[in-house]
């Protein structure tokens, strides 16, 4: 796992096709370069419009530059970034909140899955918010942009501002992000990240509480991070009580996933794991955990 986390060549980038722009020539190019479909098996919830390709060969597909008035054909992301989006099970016409949306990859993936009634992409940081806006403009046609609201609100206040409004909420929470500081040669950054591990969980709990308030009856939340820190994953979920799943809370992460599900939904994720990422090892009574491998650098923990 250390090799995966500290070597950029091992970071498995996926190519998410933009259904509003991609060409058959792009598909052929991907196949010639050894890429294959991320999900090769039929799964209970997998939108037919979601097309994503991965390669087992270390490397990265070339990025496309932003061009005003022209949509990009694909978005590069870590394959695990799609798991929280799939966990939302977005349907046409639903009201969606992406609470901490920048840089925008998960918002783009949501819009590949379904045509929402309304999507609010929120980012509190003004610099990241501008990045988010450019990302959306690069991938989404103008008619669909009319269904999207961009905002720079404090996520902790959104539940009070929009109580019981959204069918689905994605909280991709600020976290200590293991990979970024492990790869960095900056000792001070590593020290800061370790300190943040102790502090960020309080913010994450507040954000999750706000996300739950923003849910309409019968809605669901997906909580995601980019860290293996237990304090920032399962501990945050447990702070809302053992019956967190009664609120429709699901948790997930690019490195460690925490999913609270019923039996049928759990079967879906086990199928996804078996065909696409390393099979999970049971490490706690309620957890299944998959750690990154050199040729499969996305992973998850399932919590019942």
C-alpha positions in Angstrom: 0.0 0.0 0.0 2.9 2.4 0.8 4.1 2.0 -2.8 0.7 3.0 -4.1 0.3 6.0 -1.9 3.8 7.4 -2.5 4.3 6.8 -6.2 2.4 8.9 -8.8 2.9 6.2 -11.4 0.7 3.8 -9.3 -2.2 6.2 -8.9 -4.8 4.7 -11.2 -6.5 7.4 -13.1 -9.8 6.6 -14.8 -11.1 8.2 -17.9 -14.8 9.2 -17.4 -16.4 9.9 -20.7 -18.6 13.0 -21.1 -21.9 11.8 -22.6 -22.6 15.3 -23.8 -19.5 15.4 -26.0 -17.4 12.3 -26.5 -16.8 10.6 -29.8 -16.4 7.0 -31.1 -12.8 8.0 -32.0 -12.1 8.5 -28.3 -13.4 5.0 -27.4 -11.2 3.5 -30.1 -8.2 5.4 -28.9 -8.7 4.2 -25.3 -9.0 0.6 -26.4 -5.8 0.9 -28.5 -4.0 2.2 -25.4 -5.1 -0.9 -23.4 -8.0 0.7 -21.5 -11.1 -1.3 -20.6 -14.5 -0.6 -19.1 -14.3 0.0 -15.3 -17.5 -2.0 -14.6 -17.5 -5.0 -16.9 -20.3 -6.9 -15.2 -24.0 -6.1 -15.0 -24.7 -4.6 -11.6 -28.0 -3.8 -9.9 -27.4 -0.1 -10.0 -25.2 1.1 -12.8 -26.5 3.8 -15.1 -26.1 2.9 -18.8 -25.0 6.4 -19.5 -22.0 6.2 -17.1 -19.0 5.2 -19.2 -15.6 4.9 -17.6 -12.3 3.3 -18.6 -9.2 2.2 -16.7 -5.9 0.7 -17.6 -3.7 -1.7 -15.5 -0.6 -0.1 -17.0 0.8 2.7 -14.8 0.5 6.1 -16.4 -2.0 8.8 -17.1 -4.2 9.6 -20.1 -3.4 13.2 -21.4 -5.6 15.9 -19.9 -7.6 18.3 -22.1 -7.3 22.1 -21.9 -10.2 24.3 -21.0 -11.6 26.0 -24.1 -14.4 28.6 -23.9 -17.4 27.4 -25.8 -16.2 23.8 -26.3 -17.0 20.9 -24.1 -14.3 18.4 -23.0 -14.8 14.8 -24.0 -13.6 13.2 -20.8 -12.6 13.8 -17.2 -9.6 12.2 -15.4 -10.3 10.9 -11.9 -9.3 8.2 -9.5 -11.7 5.3 -10.1 -12.8 5.2 -6.5 -14.3 8.7 -6.9 -17.2 7.1 -8.7 -18.1 4.8 -5.8 -19.7 7.6 -3.7 -21.6 8.8 -6.8 -22.9 5.3 -7.5 -23.9 4.9 -3.8 -26.2 7.9 -4.2 -28.3 6.1 -6.8 -29.3 9.3 -8.5 -32.5 9.3 -10.5 -34.0 11.7 -13.0 -35.8 14.7 -11.5 -34.2 14.4 -8.0 -33.0 17.4 -6.0 -29.3 16.9 -5.4 -26.8 18.7 -3.1 -23.0 18.4 -3.6 -22.0 20.1 -0.4 -18.2 20.4 -0.8 -18.1 20.1 -4.6 -14.7 21.4 -5.8 -12.9 20.5 -8.0 -16.1 19.1 -9.5 -15.3 15.5 -10.6 -18.2 14.0 -8.6 -20.6 16.6 -9.8 -19.6 15.8 -13.4 -20.1 12.0 -12.6 -23.6 12.7 -11.1 -24.7 14.4 -14.3 -23.5 11.4 -16.4 -25.8 9.2 -14.3 -29.1 11.2 -14.5 -30.8 14.5 -15.3 -31.6 16.0 -11.9 -34.5 18.3 -11.2 -32.0 20.6 -9.5 -28.3 20.2 -8.6 -26.7 22.6 -6.1 -22.9 22.5 -6.3 -21.5 24.3 -3.2 -17.9 25.2 -2.3 -17.1 27.4 0.6 -13.6 28.3 -0.5 -13.8 31.1 -3.1 -10.6 29.9 -5.1 -11.9 26.3 -5.3 -15.3 27.6 -6.2 -13.9 29.3 -9.3 -12.2 26.1 -10.2 -15.5 24.3 -9.8 -17.3 26.8 -12.0 -14.8 26.3 -14.8 -15.0 22.5 -14.5 -18.7 22.5 -14.9 -18.6 24.9 -17.9 -16.0 22.6 -19.5 -18.3 19.6 -19.4 -22.0 20.5 -19.1 -24.1 22.0 -22.0 -25.9 25.3 -21.3 -29.5 23.8 -21.1 -28.4 21.6 -18.2 -26.4 24.4 -16.6 -29.7 26.1 -16.0 -30.6 23.3 -13.6 -27.4 23.9 -11.6 -26.9 26.4 -8.8 -23.4 27.3 -7.7 -22.9 28.7 -4.2 -20.2 29.5 -1.7 -22.0 28.8 1.5 -20.7 27.3 4.8 -21.7 23.7 4.6 -22.4 23.7 8.4 -25.3 26.1 7.8 -26.9 24.5 4.8 -29.2 22.2 6.8 -30.7 25.3 8.5 -30.9 27.3 5.3 -32.5 24.4 3.3 -34.2 22.1 5.7 -35.6 18.9 4.2 -35.1 20.1 0.7 -32.9 17.5 -1.1 -33.5 14.0 -2.1 -29.8 13.1 -2.2 -26.8 14.8 -0.5 -23.1 14.1 -1.2 -20.8 15.2 1.5 -17.2 14.8 0.2 -15.8 16.2 3.4 -12.5 18.1 3.9 -10.1 15.6 5.3 -6.4 15.0 6.1 -5.9 13.3 2.6 -3.3 10.6 3.3 -1.8 10.4 -0.2 -1.1 14.1 -0.5 1.0 14.5 2.6 2.6 11.0 2.3 3.9 11.9 -1.1 5.1 15.4 0.0 8.7 15.9 1.0 7.5 18.8 3.2 7.9 17.6 6.8 5.9 20.5 8.1 3.0 19.6 5.9 3.1 16.0 7.2 3.1 17.3 10.8 0.2 19.6 10.0 -1.8 16.8 8.5 -1.4 14.7 11.6 -2.6 17.6 13.8 -5.6 18.0 11.4 -6.6 14.4 12.0 -7.5 15.3 15.5 -9.3 18.5 14.5 -11.1 17.7 11.3 -13.4 15.2 12.7 -15.3 17.9 14.7 -15.9 19.8 11.4 -16.9 16.6 9.6 -19.5 15.8 12.3 -20.9 19.3 11.9 -21.1 19.0 8.2 -22.7 15.6 8.3 -25.3 16.9 10.8 -26.1 19.7 8.4 -26.3 17.3 5.5 -28.9 15.2 7.3 -31.0 18.3 8.1 -31.0 19.2 4.4 -32.5 15.8 3.5 -36.2 15.5 2.7 -38.0 12.5 4.2 -36.8 9.3 2.6 -33.6 10.9 1.2 -30.1 9.7 1.7 -26.6 11.1 2.4 -23.3 9.7 1.2 -20.3 10.8 3.3 -16.9 10.5 1.7 -13.3 11.3 2.4 -9.8 10.7 1.0 -8.2 9.3 4.2 -7.8 6.0 5.9 -8.2 7.7 9.3 -10.8 5.9 11.4 -11.4 9.2 13.3 -12.5 10.8 10.0 -14.5 7.9 8.7 -16.4 5.4 10.8 -16.1 7.5 14.0 -17.8 10.4 12.3 -20.7 8.1 11.2 -20.9 6.6 14.7 -21.2 10.0 16.3 -24.7 10.1 14.8 -25.6 6.9 16.6 -25.8 3.2 15.8 -29.0 3.9 13.9 -27.4 6.3 11.4 -28.7 4.2 8.5 -32.2 5.2 9.6 -31.3 8.7 8.4 -30.2 7.3 5.1 -26.6 7.9 5.8 -24.0 6.1 3.7 -20.3 6.8 4.0 -17.5 6.3 1.5 -14.0 7.3 0.6 -11.4 7.0 -2.1 -9.2 5.1 0.2 -11.5 3.8 2.9 -15.2 3.4 2.4 -17.8 3.2 5.2 -21.2 2.2 3.9 -24.3 1.6 6.0 -26.7 -0.5 3.9 -29.5 -3.0 3.8 -28.8 -6.5 2.6 -29.5 -6.0 -1.1 -27.4 -2.9 -1.4 -24.5 -4.6 0.4 -24.7 -7.4 -2.2 -24.3 -4.8 -5.0 -21.1 -3.4 -3.5 -19.6 -6.9 -2.8 -20.3 -7.7 -6.5 -18.6 -4.4 -7.5 -15.6 -5.2 -5.4 -15.2 -8.8 -6.6 -15.1 -7.8 -10.2 -13.2 -4.5 -10.0 -11.1 -4.1 -6.9 -9.3 -6.4 -4.5 -11.6 -8.6 -2.5 -12.2 -7.2 1.0 -10.6 -8.6 4.2 -12.7 -8.6 7.4 -10.7 -6.5 9.9 -13.4 -5.6 12.4 -16.8 -7.3 13.3 -18.7 -4.7 11.2 -16.0 -3.8 8.6 -14.8 -5.0 5.3 -11.7 -3.3 4.2 -9.8 -3.3 0.9 -6.4 -1.5 0.8 -4.9 -0.2 -2.5 -2.8 -2.4 -4.6 -0.3 -1.4 -7.4 -2.7 -2.3 -10.2 -5.9 -1.5 -8.3 -5.5 1.7 -6.5 -9.1 2.2 -5.3 -10.4 0.6 -2.0 -13.2 0.6 0.5 -14.5 -0.5 3.9 -18.0 -1.7 4.3 -19.6 -1.1 7.7 -22.9 -2.7 8.6 
